[in-house]
């Protein structure tokens, strides 16, 4: 499981020019699911994400989590995080889980983030989405398990 987490001042997701998710201060999480991913990876990374200290405190140190700043999250499924570009010019996505395996794990990750107290919205699995990201910092973190 791979996550690309961006600290945002605001973010939104649109499908067919209709906004389906919008947040202010918080996290935009691009989530890729691999073939061997399951409950263990999902539980670990949801807890890690909820408590990841990437927001600044009063002294400007990154000591606060999304929970500490009362932030929100948007989770966007993105199989392209498993792109293999070692050969040729066209990426291979063979390491990404098939939709029938990936979709339930995306849903589970969202459920777990919410259970940790993070208000969480989503993109639309399998849809062509327009994701607007206002990266704050910029701060971008890669997590993998």
MARRO-540290 format. One record per residue: residue in three letters; x negated, y, z of N, C-alpha, C in turn. Coordinates in Angstrom, 3 decimals. Layout:
<pts>
{pt "ALA",{X,Y,Z},{X,Y,Z},{X,Y,Z}}
...
</pts>
This chain:
<pts>
{pt "UNK",{-0.851,-1.169,0.000},{0.000,0.000,0.000},{-0.897,1.232,0.000}}
{pt "UNK",{-0.573,2.154,-0.853},{-1.355,3.377,-0.996},{-0.440,4.587,-0.846}}
{pt "UNK",{-0.929,5.554,-0.059},{-0.195,6.792,0.136},{-1.094,7.964,-0.207}}
{pt "UNK",{-0.570,8.890,-0.958},{-1.222,10.164,-1.168},{-0.329,11.183,-0.473}}
{pt "UNK",{-0.836,11.735,0.630},{-0.052,12.631,1.482},{-0.531,14.054,1.255}}
{pt "UNK",{0.407,14.937,0.987},{0.064,16.347,0.834},{0.825,17.162,1.873}}
{pt "UNK",{0.065,17.992,2.596},{0.697,18.926,3.526},{1.273,20.048,2.677}}
{pt "UNK",{2.555,20.333,2.841},{3.220,21.304,1.975},{3.907,22.405,2.784}}
{pt "UNK",{3.999,23.574,2.161},{4.817,24.640,2.729},{6.269,24.448,2.278}}
{pt "UNK",{6.436,23.875,1.111},{7.733,23.369,0.654},{7.528,22.465,-0.548}}
{pt "UNK",{8.508,21.602,-0.772},{8.455,20.649,-1.881},{9.884,20.281,-2.263}}
{pt "UNK",{10.032,19.829,-3.500},{11.351,19.383,-3.950},{11.197,18.324,-5.033}}
{pt "UNK",{12.271,17.576,-5.224},{12.332,16.552,-6.262},{13.622,16.760,-7.042}}
{pt "UNK",{13.498,16.759,-8.371},{14.664,16.892,-9.241},{14.706,15.710,-10.202}}
{pt "UNK",{15.921,15.269,-10.499},{16.177,14.245,-11.508},{17.220,14.819,-12.459}}
{pt "UNK",{16.900,14.822,-13.742},{17.783,15.387,-14.764},{18.188,16.811,-14.410}}
{pt "UNK",{17.221,17.608,-14.022},{17.357,19.018,-13.659},{18.278,19.268,-12.459}}
{pt "UNK",{18.530,18.236,-11.665},{19.333,18.395,-10.447},{18.437,18.085,-9.250}}
{pt "UNK",{18.329,19.043,-8.322},{17.511,18.848,-7.132},{18.172,17.809,-6.236}}
{pt "UNK",{17.405,16.755,-5.902},{17.949,15.699,-5.049},{17.331,15.712,-3.656}}
{pt "UNK",{16.171,16.371,-3.507},{15.510,16.480,-2.209},{14.774,17.806,-2.150}}
{pt "UNK",{14.762,18.410,-0.952},{14.047,19.664,-0.767},{13.693,19.804,0.704}}
{pt "UNK",{12.420,20.164,0.965},{11.984,20.384,2.335},{11.186,21.673,2.424}}
{pt "UNK",{11.043,22.152,3.650},{10.134,23.251,3.942},{8.819,22.667,4.411}}
{pt "UNK",{8.315,23.169,5.501},{7.048,22.725,6.072},{7.065,21.216,6.335}}
{pt "UNK",{6.051,20.510,5.834},{6.014,19.069,6.082},{5.073,18.333,5.168}}
{pt "UNK",{5.489,17.130,4.778},{4.654,16.225,3.996},{5.379,15.770,2.738}}
{pt "UNK",{4.665,15.809,1.627},{5.117,15.153,0.403},{4.273,13.890,0.309}}
{pt "UNK",{4.918,12.734,0.303},{4.222,11.451,0.349},{4.492,10.692,-0.941}}
{pt "UNK",{3.435,10.488,-1.724},{3.519,9.643,-2.904},{3.136,8.241,-2.447}}
{pt "UNK",{3.992,7.254,-2.686},{3.843,5.918,-2.121},{3.773,4.871,-3.224}}
{pt "UNK",{2.650,4.138,-3.255},{2.472,3.048,-4.200},{2.471,1.714,-3.476}}
{pt "UNK",{3.134,0.741,-4.049},{3.249,-0.592,-3.453},{2.488,-1.582,-4.331}}
{pt "UNK",{1.623,-2.373,-3.704},{0.876,-3.405,-4.413},{1.495,-4.779,-4.204}}
{pt "UNK",{0.992,-5.771,-4.930},{1.537,-7.128,-4.880},{1.502,-7.765,-3.492}}
{pt "UNK",{0.462,-7.505,-2.739},{0.286,-8.176,-1.446},{0.857,-7.393,-0.275}}
{pt "UNK",{1.545,-6.309,-0.534},{2.077,-5.477,0.545},{3.335,-6.078,1.140}}
{pt "UNK",{3.505,-5.816,2.449},{4.668,-6.320,3.154},{4.920,-5.513,4.407}}
{pt "UNK",{5.581,-6.136,5.359},{5.983,-5.466,6.595},{4.784,-4.921,7.379}}
{pt "UNK",{3.702,-5.677,7.453},{2.537,-5.232,8.236},{2.004,-3.895,7.735}}
{pt "UNK",{1.805,-3.766,6.438},{1.287,-2.530,5.864},{2.288,-1.391,6.046}}
{pt "UNK",{3.555,-1.699,5.866},{4.603,-0.684,5.954},{4.694,-0.106,7.362}}
{pt "UNK",{4.699,-0.970,8.368},{4.777,-0.529,9.767},{3.544,0.295,10.126}}
{pt "UNK",{2.364,-0.202,9.783},{1.121,0.490,10.113},{1.074,1.887,9.497}}
{pt "UNK",{1.379,1.985,8.199},{1.237,3.261,7.510},{2.343,4.253,7.875}}
{pt "UNK",{3.533,3.780,8.200},{4.596,4.695,8.653},{4.211,5.336,9.983}}
{pt "UNK",{3.690,4.537,10.906},{3.262,5.068,12.208},{2.089,6.011,12.027}}
{pt "UNK",{1.137,5.635,11.202},{-0.043,6.464,10.944},{0.370,7.805,10.346}}
{pt "UNK",{1.279,7.776,9.397},{1.741,8.991,8.727},{2.466,9.917,9.703}}
{pt "UNK",{3.353,9.376,10.499},{4.126,10.193,11.445},{3.221,10.895,12.449}}
{pt "UNK",{2.114,10.276,12.795},{1.239,10.808,13.843},{-0.077,11.384,13.327}}
{pt "UNK",{-0.247,11.440,12.010},{-1.473,11.958,11.411},{-1.600,13.451,11.724}}
{pt "UNK",{-2.695,13.835,12.335},{-2.889,15.223,12.794},{-3.549,16.049,11.697}}
{pt "UNK",{-2.720,16.610,10.813},{-3.234,17.402,9.688},{-2.641,18.812,9.639}}
{pt "UNK",{-1.934,19.188,10.708},{-1.404,20.545,10.810},{-2.223,21.313,11.848}}
{pt "UNK",{-2.363,22.594,11.624},{-3.219,23.404,12.486},{-2.512,23.835,13.768}}
{pt "UNK",{-3.295,23.859,14.860},{-2.808,24.381,16.133},{-3.105,25.882,16.204}}
{pt "UNK",{-2.921,26.482,17.387},{-3.129,27.922,17.559},{-4.573,28.342,17.292}}
{pt "UNK",{-5.521,27.435,17.465},{-6.935,27.734,17.228},{-7.384,27.419,15.793}}
{pt "UNK",{-6.466,27.010,14.940},{-6.809,26.692,13.562},{-7.393,25.308,13.367}}
{pt "UNK",{-7.336,24.462,14.394},{-7.844,23.083,14.308},{-6.702,22.161,13.883}}
{pt "UNK",{-7.041,21.142,13.099},{-6.013,20.191,12.672},{-5.770,19.185,13.800}}
{pt "UNK",{-4.950,19.590,14.740},{-4.635,18.780,15.918},{-3.168,18.385,16.011}}
{pt "UNK",{-2.349,18.811,15.057},{-0.910,18.587,15.170},{-0.397,17.673,14.056}}
{pt "UNK",{0.588,16.865,14.398},{1.231,15.973,13.428},{2.485,16.640,12.869}}
{pt "UNK",{3.070,16.005,11.891},{4.335,16.492,11.329},{5.410,16.520,12.415}}
{pt "UNK",{5.344,15.600,13.367},{6.283,15.593,14.489},{6.072,16.812,15.382}}
{pt "UNK",{4.800,17.140,15.642},{4.473,18.270,16.517},{4.958,19.601,15.960}}
{pt "UNK",{4.979,19.732,14.635},{5.376,21.000,14.016},{6.834,20.987,13.551}}
{pt "UNK",{7.573,19.952,13.950},{8.973,19.800,13.537},{9.118,19.856,12.020}}
{pt "UNK",{8.175,19.196,11.330},{8.192,19.168,9.873},{9.083,18.067,9.334}}
{pt "UNK",{9.179,18.045,8.026},{9.993,17.070,7.313},{9.110,16.318,6.325}}
{pt "UNK",{9.685,15.340,5.654},{8.943,14.592,4.646},{9.838,14.262,3.458}}
{pt "UNK",{9.191,14.163,2.317},{9.811,13.566,1.128},{8.907,12.417,0.708}}
{pt "UNK",{9.498,11.247,0.495},{8.767,10.071,0.025},{9.163,9.822,-1.429}}
{pt "UNK",{8.141,9.768,-2.289},{8.351,9.530,-3.714},{7.592,8.269,-4.101}}
{pt "UNK",{8.313,7.271,-4.559},{7.675,6.041,-5.032},{6.863,6.349,-6.283}}
{pt "UNK",{5.604,5.876,-6.307},{4.754,6.169,-7.452},{3.810,4.999,-7.737}}
{pt "UNK",{4.240,4.111,-8.639},{3.444,2.935,-8.986},{2.118,3.318,-9.630}}
{pt "UNK",{2.020,4.530,-10.177},{0.792,4.932,-10.852},{-0.383,5.092,-9.891}}
{pt "UNK",{-0.149,5.049,-8.588},{-1.258,5.050,-7.628},{-2.082,3.766,-7.748}}
{pt "UNK",{-1.533,2.776,-8.429},{-2.251,1.519,-8.662},{-2.862,1.446,-10.066}}
{pt "UNK",{-3.033,2.577,-10.709},{-3.630,2.596,-12.048},{-5.062,2.076,-12.012}}
{pt "UNK",{-5.381,1.211,-12.940},{-6.742,0.709,-13.106},{-7.259,1.300,-14.419}}
{pt "UNK",{-8.275,2.147,-14.306},{-8.792,2.842,-15.481},{-10.217,2.415,-15.829}}
{pt "UNK",{-10.639,1.274,-15.305},{-12.019,0.827,-15.531},{-12.301,0.460,-16.976}}
{pt "UNK",{-11.303,-0.036,-17.697},{-11.525,-0.444,-19.083},{-10.602,0.359,-20.001}}
{pt "UNK",{-11.135,0.769,-21.123},{-10.332,1.458,-22.120},{-9.894,2.841,-21.683}}
{pt "UNK",{-8.916,3.358,-22.399},{-8.416,4.709,-22.135},{-6.979,4.717,-21.643}}
{pt "UNK",{-6.344,3.568,-21.677},{-4.963,3.470,-21.213},{-4.967,2.753,-19.868}}
{pt "UNK",{-4.425,3.398,-18.821},{-4.417,2.752,-17.498},{-3.597,1.462,-17.499}}
{pt "UNK",{-4.051,0.516,-16.715},{-3.310,-0.721,-16.476},{-2.642,-0.598,-15.109}}
{pt "UNK",{-1.442,-1.074,-15.011},{-0.699,-1.012,-13.745},{-0.396,-2.405,-13.220}}
{pt "UNK",{-1.206,-3.370,-13.601},{-0.982,-4.764,-13.249},{-1.025,-5.006,-11.730}}
{pt "UNK",{-1.734,-4.154,-10.989},{-1.832,-4.330,-9.535},{-0.631,-3.772,-8.771}}
{pt "UNK",{0.238,-3.035,-9.448},{1.436,-2.493,-8.802},{2.492,-3.588,-8.685}}
{pt "UNK",{3.203,-3.568,-7.569},{4.284,-4.541,-7.361},{5.419,-4.269,-8.344}}
{pt "UNK",{6.125,-5.319,-8.705},{7.297,-5.178,-9.564},{8.403,-4.449,-8.800}}
{pt "UNK",{9.297,-3.768,-9.504},{10.335,-2.975,-8.836},{11.150,-3.740,-7.797}}
{pt "UNK",{11.471,-5.002,-8.076},{12.299,-5.758,-7.122},{11.571,-6.023,-5.804}}
{pt "UNK",{10.255,-6.016,-5.814},{9.479,-6.159,-4.573},{9.163,-4.801,-3.962}}
{pt "UNK",{8.918,-3.802,-4.795},{8.510,-2.485,-4.313},{9.649,-1.689,-3.688}}
{pt "UNK",{10.814,-1.701,-4.306},{11.923,-0.871,-3.844},{12.299,-1.119,-2.378}}
{pt "UNK",{12.440,-2.383,-1.937},{12.774,-2.598,-0.520},{11.686,-2.099,0.437}}
{pt "UNK",{10.416,-2.159,0.025},{9.346,-1.675,0.893},{9.323,-0.153,0.961}}
{pt "UNK",{9.662,0.506,-0.117},{9.794,1.964,-0.085},{10.911,2.340,0.885}}
{pt "UNK",{12.047,1.659,0.766},{13.175,1.922,1.666},{12.794,1.664,3.124}}
{pt "UNK",{12.057,0.608,3.362},{11.622,0.272,4.724},{10.674,1.330,5.279}}
{pt "UNK",{9.742,1.808,4.459},{8.828,2.861,4.879},{9.613,4.107,5.300}}
{pt "UNK",{10.594,4.491,4.500},{11.434,5.661,4.811},{12.184,5.434,6.124}}
{pt "UNK",{12.753,4.260,6.277},{13.477,3.910,7.509},{12.562,4.029,8.734}}
{pt "UNK",{11.349,3.539,8.607},{10.402,3.591,9.725},{9.969,5.025,10.035}}
{pt "UNK",{9.720,5.830,9.003},{9.381,7.240,9.250},{10.501,7.922,10.013}}
{pt "UNK",{11.722,7.684,9.596},{12.881,8.266,10.292},{12.962,7.776,11.732}}
{pt "UNK",{12.665,6.501,11.948},{12.730,5.951,13.314},{11.672,6.567,14.226}}
{pt "UNK",{10.587,7.076,13.639},{9.558,7.786,14.407},{9.965,9.237,14.668}}
{pt "UNK",{11.073,9.673,14.083},{11.561,11.030,14.322},{11.255,12.030,13.231}}
{pt "UNK",{10.781,11.555,12.081},{10.476,12.459,10.975},{11.692,12.533,10.050}}
{pt "UNK",{12.344,13.705,9.946},{13.441,13.832,8.979},{12.876,13.591,7.580}}
{pt "UNK",{13.411,12.586,6.885},{12.799,12.136,5.638},{13.831,12.041,4.524}}
{pt "UNK",{13.487,12.654,3.400},{14.270,12.552,2.183},{13.466,11.722,1.184}}
{pt "UNK",{14.062,11.449,0.031},{13.388,10.596,-0.946},{13.555,11.130,-2.362}}
{pt "UNK",{12.715,10.585,-3.223},{12.931,10.721,-4.647},{13.940,9.662,-5.055}}
{pt "UNK",{14.009,9.364,-6.331},{14.913,8.320,-6.831},{14.071,7.230,-7.472}}
{pt "UNK",{14.083,6.053,-6.875},{13.246,4.949,-7.339},{13.508,4.665,-8.812}}
{pt "UNK",{12.437,4.604,-9.594},{12.524,4.245,-11.004},{12.953,5.357,-11.947}}
{pt "UNK",{13.295,6.521,-11.402},{13.753,7.624,-12.251},{12.577,8.484,-12.691}}
{pt "UNK",{12.791,9.210,-13.777},{11.826,10.241,-14.166},{12.119,11.449,-13.278}}
{pt "UNK",{11.139,11.833,-12.470},{11.344,12.906,-11.494},{10.426,14.081,-11.792}}
{pt "UNK",{10.908,15.252,-11.476},{10.086,16.453,-11.472},{9.834,16.787,-10.005}}
{pt "UNK",{8.572,16.709,-9.606},{8.206,16.926,-8.207},{7.485,18.262,-8.108}}
{pt "UNK",{8.055,19.167,-7.335},{7.436,20.472,-7.104},{6.746,20.426,-5.751}}
{pt "UNK",{5.457,20.707,-5.768},{4.644,20.604,-4.558},{3.923,21.925,-4.331}}
{pt "UNK",{4.122,22.501,-3.170},{3.365,23.687,-2.768},{2.428,23.229,-1.657}}
{pt "UNK",{1.270,22.710,-2.090},{0.281,22.149,-1.176},{-0.253,23.263,-0.290}}
{pt "UNK",{-0.208,23.032,1.012},{-0.615,24.027,1.998},{-2.032,23.735,2.450}}
{pt "UNK",{-2.960,24.566,2.057},{-4.338,24.408,2.497},{-5.349,24.604,1.378}}
{pt "UNK",{-5.441,23.775,0.407},{-4.713,22.513,0.217},{-5.220,21.416,1.151}}
{pt "UNK",{-4.282,20.588,1.570},{-4.615,19.406,2.366},{-3.996,18.204,1.667}}
{pt "UNK",{-4.838,17.278,1.251},{-4.402,16.051,0.594},{-5.173,14.901,1.204}}
{pt "UNK",{-4.437,13.881,1.687},{-5.031,12.747,2.393},{-4.626,11.450,1.695}}
{pt "UNK",{-5.600,10.546,1.519},{-5.358,9.229,0.940},{-5.351,8.212,2.080}}
{pt "UNK",{-4.268,7.436,2.184},{-4.206,6.327,3.157},{-3.969,5.040,2.399}}
{pt "UNK",{-4.592,3.984,2.889},{-4.445,2.687,2.242},{-4.533,1.599,3.292}}
{pt "UNK",{-3.749,0.558,3.135},{-3.814,-0.612,4.039},{-3.567,-1.845,3.225}}
</pts>
